[in-house]
Amino acid sequence: MNTLDAIKARRSVRGFTDRQISDADLETILFAGGQAAVGGADFKSMKLYAVQDPELLKSIDEASAKRRPGSHPLYGAPTLVVLASKESILPGIELTNAGCVIENMMLAATDLGIDSIYLWMSMYGINGDPDIIEKIGFPEGFTCVGTMALGYAAKEFPKHRADEQRIEVAYVR
């Protein structure tokens, strides 16, 4: 699949089966994340964690749901990729870096036939629970700056209009 086809095919899945992705596919996805554009090329300020432990995933889901009781912010995904960062040499760029890293991984997942979603609530759940941070293994000074769920869709999701520009464009010449 070429890059533009992966971009057109990528979608946010909000419901996963319990079928786990393969280690080889996970390795490929994490590698893609490591190839992302990072401000100041400060790759040492970031760490990727692949969480597949069912009990830890349950804890993260419950901690994340505190902002929306009764919800399941991980959507039942069997894998959660967590991006942690310490303050960068360019303060505040951590979230931009996270967007680039996670988008690379989502496109790689799409290319492999794996579904994904960029998650925001789980970042708050992780950062708000010192026990979860300890279980994941963040070094001192690191916080969660982004997460994404990986797995296989529990149901078919509607396709978006892939050949249509979805954001208004203005040319300033």
Buried (B, 14 or more C-beta within 10 A) or exposed (E): EEEEEBBBBBBBBBBBBEEBBEEEBBEBBBEBBEEBEBBEEBEEBBBBBBBBEEEBBEBBBBBBBBEEEEEBBBBBBBBBBBBBBBEBEBEEBBEBBBBBBBBBBBBBBBBBEBBBBBBEBBBBBBBBBEEBBEBBEBEEEBBBBBBBBBBBBBEEEEEEEEEEEEEEEEEEE
